[in-house]
């Protein structure tokens, strides 16, 4: 069964940056600031400091790239459109957080 629909792309495009956020958090607490825990990264740096929210969200959006190219390789063009739409939703949130 071929699952080429836009809803699948939107859902995976919204979930992949969340996984990217936690991946970046793991890198941050192990390599950059080893004295912090992941909980402190999420609570203090992301939710507690407004100036870091937009850049961290932008970095986590990179997680949509492998997903986009995987859908491209599998010729699932509607799902690719869903990933792009989800990226635009995140882009709107990033711009709102930026101001």
N, C-alpha and C positions, 0 to 999 in steps of 0.2 A: 504494500500500500504506500502510495506516494503522499507524503504530508507536506504539500506545498500550498500553504495558505498564509494570509497576512497576520492572522491572529497568533499563529505559532511564532512568527517573527517578532511580533510586538511583545509577547510574553517573555520569550527568551532574550529579547533586546532590553527588556526592563530588568531581568534577573541577572544577566551577565555583569553589569556594572556593580551590582551588590557584591557578587563574588570577587570582582576586581577590587572593590573597596576593602574587603577583608584581606585579600592577598597583599595589597599595598600596606595595610595595617600590620600584617605579619612581617613584612620586610622592614617596616619602620621600627617595630619593637624588637627585632632581632639584630638588625645591622646598624641602624642609625642611632637609636636610643635604647640600648639593651636594658636600662634600668626601669623602663616602663613596661606595663602589661597591656594586652590588647584592650582590656576593659577601660583602662585609663586613656588609651588612644581614642576610643570611640566616645567616651563621655567628656573628657576634658578638651581634647584637641579638636574634635569634630563638632560635637554639640555645644561645648562650652565656649569655643572661640569662633566668633562669626567670620573673622577675616580668613580663616583656613578652610571654611566650608566649600567655597567655590573652587579653589584650586584642587582640593582633594577629590571633589566630585568630577572635575575635569580629568584628572588622572585615572580615576576608576572607569571612566567612559572608554578608555582604550581597550577594555575587555570586549567591546563589541566588534573590534576589528577581526579577530580570528573567527568569530561567529559569522560575520558578514561574508568573509572569504570562504568559509566552509559551505555556507548556503550557495555561494556562487559556484563552487567546485561541484556541488551536487545538482546544479541547474534548478534550484528552487528560488525562482525570481520573485515570487510573491512574498516568500518569507524574508528575502533580502529587503524588500520594500518595508516590511514590518520592522526590521531592525533599524532601518533608516528613520522611520517614524518614531520609534522609541528613542533614538538618539536625539531627535528634535525635541521630544518631550523633556529629556534631560537637559538639553541646551537651553530651553526656556527656563527651567529651574535654576540653572547656573547663572543665567543673566539676571534673574530676579534676586538671587543671593548676592550677586556682585554689587548691586546698588543698595 
